[in-house]
Amino acid sequence: MTKKITLIIALCCIAMTACKQGQTTAPKGETYYETLTVALSDRTLSTGYSAAISGVQTVEIRPQVSGMITEILIEEGESVRKGQVLFVIDQTPYKAAYEIAVANVKSAEAALSTAQLIYDSNRDLYEQDVVSEFDLMTAQNDLTDAEARLALCKAEEVNASNNLSYTEVRSPVNGVASMIPYRVGALVNSSIAQPLVTVSDDSKVYAYFSMAENQMLDMVQQYGSLNNAIRQMPEVELIMSNGQKYEHTGKINAISGTISENTGAVSLRAVFNNRNHLLRNGGSGTIIIPMTISDCIVIPQTATYELQDRIFVYKVVNGKASATEIHVAPQNNGTEYIVTDGLAVGDIIVAEGAGLIKEGTEIKSRPAEADGSKTEEGAE
């Protein structure tokens, strides 16, 4: 029993000694704050914009003549070539109309030949004073009428030929076919609600997205003009709908010249190579636009607090906290601000917990990381 009591007393003495030593290194009630020294650095910020993806050329294919579909010559989702026959519409009435038109042309040619013979004959007889001028003019009018009838019949033949050719519905572009809402036997015409098929040329794709007016103005001021912005803006990335980054970078190649009255946004277009056909017309994603800023002041957002839509930091002045308003760039990476006004190189600010500090609080600093390096306590 005596040994146990002795052991307990020894442990208590050790604990008390440790507590006294702790109080020596960190006196009760004393608070340390993370600080950093303001310096210049470079930052590349990325801003994301929701985008709609479209093939560079997307064509809704509709029939130009009415009739029943007799053949569907492609599979849904199949790659098709320009000029390839996709559908065949019942050709029987159009073949008949074409044959009638051909026959009418031959008949009109025969009538013209006869009218020409009569006119030539009457002209010779008129010169011999055998027929009257009236007979000659009548023959000439009949010849003109025959010529007009032949021209009309030829036009009808061309129209009938075109209609017959339209019964074979061809693809106007290279691309990939969509799903087909019609089947053999369906009656279609040029005013159908849904196209026979949609063919999208997706060897390249466009990503359409919108940017707020103030962001567009910042960009124009940065590059000088819209044309300069298009030429000089860095390549952009595309985050696909599955969250993965698309393997090819793209280039912004068009900026709308007008601002939407409804949304106050400007439309932009980026183009991406799509040789592997991974991206599809009608898809979605996020355009990531990088922006590199050199020799700028960067501070953590944890060093700031907001008051009535104004942003403040606490400078350490003569060892005490002094509230200072700052202005920041509209772009940020979610964790840092780029300061455009209010701070200078060499200023020391509270790096964390600015919202919990009051004006004039005594700051005993425990330096935090600034631009990838730590400063020693009290260093500037």
PLY file of the C-alpha trace (Angstrom):
ply
format ascii 1.0
element vertex 380
property float x
property float y
property float z
element edge 379
property int vertex1
property int vertex2
end_header
0.00 0.00 0.00
2.81 2.40 0.93
4.48 1.79 -2.48
1.23 2.58 -4.31
0.79 5.87 -2.44
4.36 6.83 -3.21
3.86 6.11 -6.96
0.68 8.22 -7.10
2.39 11.17 -5.41
5.30 10.96 -7.88
2.96 10.99 -10.87
1.12 14.02 -9.51
4.36 15.89 -9.06
5.37 15.18 -12.67
2.00 16.41 -13.95
2.20 19.63 -11.94
5.72 20.27 -13.22
4.56 19.83 -16.81
1.68 22.27 -16.30
4.03 24.91 -14.90
6.38 24.46 -17.85
3.40 24.86 -20.29
2.35 28.07 -18.68
5.86 29.35 -19.11
5.87 28.82 -22.90
2.24 29.91 -23.45
0.99 32.18 -20.67
-2.67 31.89 -19.86
-4.92 34.17 -21.99
-2.25 34.98 -24.59
-3.38 34.47 -28.25
-1.23 34.10 -31.31
-2.42 35.01 -34.83
-1.32 33.76 -38.23
0.16 36.62 -40.24
1.72 37.00 -43.64
3.84 39.56 -45.39
2.37 40.87 -48.63
4.50 40.06 -51.69
4.12 39.88 -55.46
3.43 36.59 -57.21
1.95 35.13 -60.38
-1.41 33.37 -60.54
-3.33 31.48 -63.20
-7.04 31.60 -62.47
-9.59 29.34 -64.12
-13.23 30.26 -64.60
-15.87 27.72 -65.61
-18.90 28.32 -67.85
-21.70 25.88 -68.66
-21.66 24.99 -72.35
-23.91 23.31 -74.90
-22.16 21.17 -77.51
-23.12 21.11 -81.17
-21.63 19.63 -84.32
-20.06 22.16 -86.67
-22.87 21.39 -89.11
-26.14 19.84 -88.03
-28.83 19.28 -90.65
-32.43 18.22 -90.14
-33.34 16.14 -93.18
-36.95 16.36 -94.36
-38.58 14.99 -97.51
-39.18 17.35 -100.42
-42.06 15.25 -101.81
-45.00 13.47 -100.23
-45.37 9.73 -100.09
-44.89 6.52 -98.18
-41.44 5.45 -97.03
-40.56 2.23 -98.87
-36.93 1.81 -97.77
-34.69 2.97 -94.91
-31.09 2.43 -95.97
-29.20 3.46 -92.82
-28.98 2.37 -89.22
-29.57 4.76 -86.37
-26.31 6.33 -85.18
-24.48 5.27 -88.36
-21.83 7.41 -90.02
-23.06 8.64 -93.39
-21.41 10.29 -96.39
-22.47 13.34 -98.32
-24.77 12.21 -101.17
-25.56 8.83 -99.62
-29.17 7.65 -100.05
-30.82 7.45 -96.64
-34.52 6.88 -97.43
-36.60 5.95 -100.45
-40.14 7.30 -100.81
-42.68 5.47 -103.02
-41.50 6.24 -106.56
-44.45 4.85 -108.56
-46.50 8.07 -108.96
-43.39 10.13 -109.62
-42.09 7.72 -112.27
-45.47 7.91 -113.99
-45.47 11.71 -113.83
-41.97 11.75 -115.29
-42.91 9.45 -118.16
-45.94 11.62 -118.93
-43.72 14.68 -118.99
-41.28 12.97 -121.36
-44.14 12.01 -123.65
-45.50 15.55 -123.61
-42.10 16.85 -124.65
-41.99 14.49 -127.61
-45.50 15.49 -128.60
-44.62 19.18 -128.33
-41.48 18.64 -130.40
-43.59 16.98 -133.12
-46.12 19.81 -133.02
-43.33 22.36 -133.28
-41.83 20.54 -136.25
-45.21 20.57 -138.01
-45.76 24.24 -137.23
-42.30 25.00 -138.62
-43.08 23.16 -141.87
-46.39 24.99 -142.28
-44.79 28.34 -141.65
-41.95 27.68 -144.09
-44.45 26.57 -146.73
-46.73 29.57 -146.26
-43.77 31.91 -146.41
-42.76 30.51 -149.82
-46.34 30.67 -151.05
-46.72 34.19 -149.76
-43.68 35.26 -151.75
-45.40 33.79 -154.83
-48.65 35.59 -153.94
-50.45 32.26 -153.51
-51.53 32.81 -149.87
-52.47 35.97 -148.08
-50.52 37.77 -145.40
-53.18 36.60 -142.92
-52.33 32.98 -143.66
-48.63 33.68 -143.21
-49.16 35.45 -139.85
-51.44 32.64 -138.67
-48.74 30.09 -139.45
-46.16 32.19 -137.66
-48.39 32.44 -134.56
-48.94 28.69 -134.60
-45.16 28.23 -134.72
-44.66 30.57 -131.74
-47.37 28.72 -129.79
-45.71 25.39 -130.56
-42.36 26.72 -129.35
-43.98 27.92 -126.11
-45.73 24.58 -125.57
-42.43 22.76 -126.03
-40.71 25.03 -123.49
-43.55 24.40 -121.02
-43.37 20.65 -121.52
-39.61 20.68 -121.00
-40.03 22.61 -117.75
-42.60 20.08 -116.61
-40.17 17.30 -117.50
-37.45 18.93 -115.37
-39.89 19.31 -112.47
-41.02 15.69 -112.79
-37.40 14.55 -112.96
-36.55 16.52 -109.81
-39.54 15.13 -107.95
-38.53 11.61 -108.93
-34.98 12.27 -107.69
-36.36 13.64 -104.41
-37.88 10.23 -103.69
-34.31 9.20 -102.85
-33.54 11.26 -99.75
-29.79 11.87 -99.60
-27.49 13.26 -96.93
-26.24 16.78 -97.70
-23.22 16.43 -95.38
-20.83 13.92 -93.89
-21.75 13.09 -90.33
-23.51 10.81 -87.89
-27.21 9.98 -88.09
-29.54 10.51 -85.17
-32.35 8.19 -84.12
-35.06 7.70 -86.76
-38.65 8.40 -85.66
-40.22 6.87 -88.81
-40.44 3.35 -90.18
-41.17 1.79 -93.56
-44.80 2.44 -94.47
-45.01 5.83 -92.76
-46.61 8.59 -94.82
-44.43 11.70 -94.88
-44.33 15.12 -96.51
-42.30 18.32 -96.43
-44.20 19.72 -93.42
-43.74 16.80 -91.01
-43.21 17.84 -87.38
-40.09 15.72 -86.87
-37.33 15.38 -89.47
-36.71 11.99 -91.04
-33.27 12.06 -89.41
-30.72 14.59 -88.21
-27.16 14.33 -89.53
-24.44 16.04 -87.54
-20.92 16.63 -88.80
-19.03 16.13 -85.55
-15.45 15.91 -86.85
-15.26 19.19 -84.94
-17.70 20.45 -82.35
-18.74 23.87 -81.14
-19.21 24.59 -77.44
-21.58 27.52 -76.92
-21.51 29.34 -73.58
-22.40 32.71 -72.08
-20.39 35.26 -70.15
-21.69 38.13 -68.02
-21.45 41.58 -69.56
-18.96 42.86 -66.96
-16.67 39.88 -67.54
-16.79 40.50 -71.28
-15.93 44.16 -70.76
-12.98 43.20 -68.56
-11.77 40.88 -71.30
-12.14 43.50 -74.03
-10.24 46.04 -71.92
-7.51 43.49 -71.24
-6.98 42.66 -74.93
-7.98 45.98 -76.51
-10.82 44.75 -78.75
-13.04 41.77 -79.45
-10.91 40.76 -82.45
-7.74 40.90 -80.37
-9.44 38.88 -77.66
-10.36 36.16 -80.15
-6.81 36.04 -81.51
-4.92 36.29 -78.22
-7.06 34.48 -75.67
-5.42 31.28 -74.41
-6.72 27.85 -75.36
-9.60 26.62 -73.26
-10.41 23.26 -71.73
-13.64 21.31 -71.67
-14.88 19.35 -68.68
-17.30 16.74 -70.00
-20.60 15.91 -68.34
-19.00 12.93 -66.58
-16.56 15.25 -64.82
-13.54 14.17 -66.89
-11.36 16.63 -68.80
-11.58 16.32 -72.58
-8.25 15.31 -74.07
-8.05 18.14 -76.63
-7.97 21.84 -75.87
-10.12 24.25 -77.84
-10.03 27.80 -79.07
-12.60 30.56 -78.73
-13.33 31.61 -82.31
-16.49 33.71 -82.07
-17.96 36.29 -79.68
-21.45 37.68 -80.13
-21.64 41.33 -81.07
-24.82 41.84 -79.02
-25.84 41.40 -75.39
-28.98 39.47 -74.53
-31.67 41.81 -73.21
-33.17 38.98 -71.15
-30.02 37.69 -69.44
-27.50 40.51 -69.84
-24.99 37.94 -71.09
-22.79 37.63 -74.15
-22.61 34.39 -76.15
-19.25 32.88 -77.10
-18.24 29.84 -79.13
-15.24 27.56 -78.75
-14.25 24.91 -81.29
-12.72 21.52 -80.44
-11.34 18.75 -82.62
-13.42 15.61 -82.25
-11.60 13.05 -84.38
-12.51 10.23 -82.01
-16.21 11.29 -82.06
-16.35 11.23 -78.27
-18.37 14.45 -78.10
-21.87 14.37 -79.55
-24.24 16.97 -80.88
-26.63 18.05 -78.11
-24.19 17.23 -75.30
-23.14 19.50 -72.46
-20.01 20.37 -70.50
-18.10 23.17 -68.80
-15.66 25.48 -70.57
-12.62 26.36 -68.45
-10.94 29.65 -69.38
-7.50 30.23 -67.81
-6.25 33.73 -67.04
-2.65 34.37 -66.01
-1.86 37.49 -63.96
1.77 38.40 -63.34
3.25 40.39 -60.44
0.03 40.64 -58.48
-0.78 40.70 -54.77
-2.49 37.47 -53.73
-3.99 36.89 -50.29
-6.06 34.03 -48.85
-9.78 34.65 -48.58
-9.52 33.62 -44.92
-7.64 36.88 -44.34
-10.67 38.96 -45.32
-14.13 39.77 -44.03
-17.04 41.54 -45.67
-19.04 44.46 -44.37
-21.86 45.96 -46.45
-20.50 44.41 -49.66
-17.05 45.82 -48.96
-14.00 43.65 -48.34
-11.59 44.34 -45.49
-8.37 42.93 -44.06
-6.55 43.66 -40.84
-3.12 45.19 -41.28
-0.70 44.83 -38.43
0.35 48.39 -37.58
2.56 48.93 -34.52
1.60 45.48 -33.30
-2.14 46.15 -33.46
-4.92 45.24 -35.91
-5.99 48.04 -38.22
-9.00 47.45 -40.51
-8.21 48.28 -44.14
-10.59 48.17 -47.10
-9.27 46.45 -50.22
-10.45 46.00 -53.78
-10.09 42.65 -55.50
-10.25 41.32 -59.05
-13.63 39.81 -60.03
-11.94 36.49 -60.88
-10.72 34.20 -58.13
-9.96 30.53 -57.60
-12.26 30.08 -54.63
-9.53 30.24 -52.00
-7.55 33.40 -52.84
-8.18 36.99 -53.87
-6.09 39.08 -56.22
-5.85 42.51 -54.61
-6.01 45.46 -56.98
-5.97 48.25 -54.38
-5.55 48.72 -50.64
-2.37 46.75 -49.93
1.28 47.27 -50.77
4.25 44.97 -50.89
5.69 44.57 -47.40
2.42 45.09 -45.51
1.75 42.53 -42.78
-1.82 41.28 -42.46
-3.68 38.79 -40.30
-3.91 35.63 -42.42
-6.76 33.80 -40.66
-9.82 34.57 -38.61
-10.10 38.21 -39.63
-13.83 38.16 -38.88
-13.15 37.37 -35.21
-10.77 40.27 -34.56
-11.65 43.77 -33.44
-10.02 47.04 -34.32
-6.94 47.63 -32.17
-6.51 44.03 -31.08
-2.92 43.35 -30.06
-1.40 40.96 -32.58
1.29 38.54 -31.56
2.05 36.78 -34.77
2.74 33.18 -35.58
3.66 33.69 -39.26
1.75 31.71 -41.84
2.77 30.64 -45.32
2.91 33.46 -47.82
3.54 32.61 -51.47
4.78 29.15 -50.60
7.22 30.16 -47.84
7.02 30.99 -44.12
8.42 34.09 -42.51
9.95 34.14 -39.08
8.08 35.85 -36.26
8.47 39.57 -36.48
10.17 39.39 -39.93
9.01 41.74 -42.66
0 1
1 2
2 3
3 4
4 5
5 6
6 7
7 8
8 9
9 10
10 11
11 12
12 13
13 14
14 15
15 16
16 17
17 18
18 19
19 20
20 21
21 22
22 23
23 24
24 25
25 26
26 27
27 28
28 29
29 30
30 31
31 32
32 33
33 34
34 35
35 36
36 37
37 38
38 39
39 40
40 41
41 42
42 43
43 44
44 45
45 46
46 47
47 48
48 49
49 50
50 51
51 52
52 53
53 54
54 55
55 56
56 57
57 58
58 59
59 60
60 61
61 62
62 63
63 64
64 65
65 66
66 67
67 68
68 69
69 70
70 71
71 72
72 73
73 74
74 75
75 76
76 77
77 78
78 79
79 80
80 81
81 82
82 83
83 84
84 85
85 86
86 87
87 88
88 89
89 90
90 91
91 92
92 93
93 94
94 95
95 96
96 97
97 98
98 99
99 100
100 101
101 102
102 103
103 104
104 105
105 106
106 107
107 108
108 109
109 110
110 111
111 112
112 113
113 114
114 115
115 116
116 117
117 118
118 119
119 120
120 121
121 122
122 123
123 124
124 125
125 126
126 127
127 128
128 129
129 130
130 131
131 132
132 133
133 134
134 135
135 136
136 137
137 138
138 139
139 140
140 141
141 142
142 143
143 144
144 145
145 146
146 147
147 148
148 149
149 150
150 151
151 152
152 153
153 154
154 155
155 156
156 157
157 158
158 159
159 160
160 161
161 162
162 163
163 164
164 165
165 166
166 167
167 168
168 169
169 170
170 171
171 172
172 173
173 174
174 175
175 176
176 177
177 178
178 179
179 180
180 181
181 182
182 183
183 184
184 185
185 186
186 187
187 188
188 189
189 190
190 191
191 192
192 193
193 194
194 195
195 196
196 197
197 198
198 199
199 200
200 201
201 202
202 203
203 204
204 205
205 206
206 207
207 208
208 209
209 210
210 211
211 212
212 213
213 214
214 215
215 216
216 217
217 218
218 219
219 220
220 221
221 222
222 223
223 224
224 225
225 226
226 227
227 228
228 229
229 230
230 231
231 232
232 233
233 234
234 235
235 236
236 237
237 238
238 239
239 240
240 241
241 242
242 243
243 244
244 245
245 246
246 247
247 248
248 249
249 250
250 251
251 252
252 253
253 254
254 255
255 256
256 257
257 258
258 259
259 260
260 261
261 262
262 263
263 264
264 265
265 266
266 267
267 268
268 269
269 270
270 271
271 272
272 273
273 274
274 275
275 276
276 277
277 278
278 279
279 280
280 281
281 282
282 283
283 284
284 285
285 286
286 287
287 288
288 289
289 290
290 291
291 292
292 293
293 294
294 295
295 296
296 297
297 298
298 299
299 300
300 301
301 302
302 303
303 304
304 305
305 306
306 307
307 308
308 309
309 310
310 311
311 312
312 313
313 314
314 315
315 316
316 317
317 318
318 319
319 320
320 321
321 322
322 323
323 324
324 325
325 326
326 327
327 328
328 329
329 330
330 331
331 332
332 333
333 334
334 335
335 336
336 337
337 338
338 339
339 340
340 341
341 342
342 343
343 344
344 345
345 346
346 347
347 348
348 349
349 350
350 351
351 352
352 353
353 354
354 355
355 356
356 357
357 358
358 359
359 360
360 361
361 362
362 363
363 364
364 365
365 366
366 367
367 368
368 369
369 370
370 371
371 372
372 373
373 374
374 375
375 376
376 377
377 378
378 379
